[in-house]
Amino acid sequence: MSSNSTKVFIARLLGLDVFDPMGDRLGRLRDVVVISRVSDKPAQCVGVVVEVPGKRRVFVPMTRIRAMEAGQVICTGLVNMRRFVQRGAEILVAAELLDRRVVFADGSGQAVVEDIGLALERSGDWIISDYYVRRGDPAGGLLGLRRSRGERLLVSWDAVVHAALHEPQAANTYVAAHDEMKPADFADALHEMNLKRRVEVASELQDDRLADVLQEMPDEEQVQILSALDMERAADVLEEMDPDDAADLLNELSEDTQHALLELMEPEDARDMRRLLEYAEGTAGSMMTPVPVILSPEATVADALASVRREELSPALASTVFVARPPLETPTGRYLGLVHIQALLRTPPPESLGNILDSAVEPIDDMAQVAEVARTLASYNLTSLAVVNDAGRLVGAVTVDDVLDHLLPDDWRTHDEHPEPEALPLATGTVQPPVTGGPHG
């Protein structure tokens, strides 16, 4: 393998685009795989983990890496497209080594790993050569080490000794390196971690980021992560989630835990949660959001456009304004109809919403089953639909993505329905037999 440098640092590789020699993008580098050798020799880098389209993570051996330079990684040859599965002797550097506590071999104290250097040997092998660490006061614990400025040192691989892998591991470097990932992609990355590391990384996320990621995870893993948080923080994260997703997660918990978390939440958020929890699973009421965009018929098109611009709205919710008599918080006064985003864009800003209502689309009853909701959305080509109670008051809105979540199998987030070909040549589009040889061949 050629490279403009005989040394690279792993934290700087994370997130880089990976290309074939023709300039076509394969994916993004997410981790580096090393194998420990005998104690008097440094660990050897055997390959990298690349996230390819479809959120699949595949292994690319170092023998396929042609260059790591100028903010990119270039591969050559065949790449096995089977999903990467970590094997016993393998260590994922970003997931397992960065942010971990180490002790100096000379007994001079402790530090936290911020980066790890790889060096190219004459034999062509890449090995761990250096640790970039931050020295801190161990009496403060890991949080103290992570947040202290400390002294930063570049030391040889044999100058430090790793603490036991069962000890807590910080995760701020991993989180920072993956900050640009979409919540669904980050959730997929968490799914591939063991439970201990999954909790460590999730706990490092800000509340709003963690809420977005949790909404993309299977129920079991949501419960695992939420249960690992202290009760006050768990309540804060639930408040940041979409109400329907938060209610679904609360439904997975014991009644005592539900009650405790609801008591810690803001009264308004807790009220929305309690209303959703009253509905039977699979009904429109159980999957709706109780806070769609709701305006009075006297509101103008300009008012409506300002309302749907709110950043926290999903595209499905921002596509429709629901019109009702006051009060405008659910349950509202009498529901009147809806206005589509296209109508807003085609109508002068001073026009009242009451003059452009689409009253032909009937709302769905809050006790309607998911199949009926799906048929209604499909029949009218809608992305969202008003949900009313038996008194004709608007109680929420159900979106097409809410329905899909309930129609798809429980394991749809992690199940490979149509696996990719096992091996592809990077420079052409022809399917080839699986690569043989190497740790993942």
HELIX and SHEET records of a PDB file:
HELIX    1   1 ILE A   10  LEU A   13  1                                   4    
HELIX    2   2 MET A   62  ARG A   64  5                                   3    
HELIX    3   3 VAL A   93  LEU A   97  3                                   5    
HELIX    4   4 PRO A  138  GLY A  140  5                                   3    
HELIX    5   5 GLY A  141  ARG A  147  1                                   7    
HELIX    6   6 TRP A  157  ALA A  159  5                                   3    
HELIX    7   7 ASN A  172  ALA A  177  1                                   6    
HELIX    8   8 PRO A  183  HIS A  191  1                                   9    
HELIX    9   9 LEU A  195  GLU A  204  1                                  10    
HELIX   10  10 ASP A  207  LEU A  214  1                                   8    
HELIX   11  11 ASP A  219  ALA A  228  1                                  10    
HELIX   12  12 MET A  231  GLU A  240  1                                  10    
HELIX   13  13 PRO A  243  ASN A  251  1                                   9    
HELIX   14  14 GLU A  255  LEU A  264  1                                  10    
HELIX   15  15 PRO A  267  LEU A  277  1                                  11    
HELIX   16  16 ALA A  284  MET A  287  1                                   4    
HELIX   17  17 VAL A  301  VAL A  308  1                                   8    
HELIX   18  18 PRO A  315  ALA A  318  1                                   4    
HELIX   19  19 ILE A  341  ARG A  346  1                                   6    
HELIX   20  20 LEU A  353  ASN A  355  5                                   3    
HELIX   21  21 VAL A  370  SER A  379  1                                  10    
HELIX   22  22 VAL A  400  LEU A  407  1                                   8    
SHEET    1   A 4 LYS A   7  PHE A   9  0                                        
SHEET    2   A 4 GLN A 110  LEU A 120 -1                                        
SHEET    3   A 4 ARG A 101  PHE A 104 -1                                        
SHEET    4   A 4 VAL A 160  HIS A 162 -1                                        
SHEET    1   B 8 LYS A   7  PHE A   9  0                                        
SHEET    2   B 8 GLN A 110  LEU A 120 -1                                        
SHEET    3   B 8 TRP A 126  ARG A 135 -1                                        
SHEET    4   B 8 GLN A  44  VAL A  52 -1                                        
SHEET    5   B 8 ARG A  25  ILE A  35 -1                                        
SHEET    6   B 8 ASP A  17  PHE A  19 -1                                        
SHEET    7   B 8 GLN A  72  CYS A  75  1                                        
SHEET    8   B 8 ILE A  65  GLU A  69 -1                                        
SHEET    1   C 4 LYS A   7  PHE A   9  0                                        
SHEET    2   C 4 GLN A 110  LEU A 120 -1                                        
SHEET    3   C 4 TRP A 126  ARG A 135 -1                                        
SHEET    4   C 4 GLU A 151  SER A 156 -1                                        
SHEET    1   D 5 LYS A   7  PHE A   9  0                                        
SHEET    2   D 5 GLN A 110  LEU A 120 -1                                        
SHEET    3   D 5 TRP A 126  ARG A 135 -1                                        
SHEET    4   D 5 GLN A  44  VAL A  52 -1                                        
SHEET    5   D 5 ARG A  56  PRO A  61 -1                                        
SHEET    1   E 6 LYS A   7  PHE A   9  0                                        
SHEET    2   E 6 GLN A 110  LEU A 120 -1                                        
SHEET    3   E 6 TRP A 126  ARG A 135 -1                                        
SHEET    4   E 6 GLN A  44  VAL A  52 -1                                        
SHEET    5   E 6 ARG A  25  ILE A  35 -1                                        
SHEET    6   E 6 GLU A  90  LEU A  92 -1                                        
SHEET    1   F 2 LEU A  78  ASN A  80  0                                        
SHEET    2   F 2 ALA A 423  PRO A 425 -1                                        
SHEET    1   G 3 ILE A 294  LEU A 295  0                                        
SHEET    2   G 3 THR A 320  ALA A 324  1                                        
SHEET    3   G 3 TYR A 335  HIS A 340 -1                                        
SHEET    1   H 3 ILE A 364  ASP A 365  0                                        
SHEET    2   H 3 SER A 384  VAL A 388  1                                        
SHEET    3   H 3 LEU A 394  THR A 399 -1                                        
END                                                                             
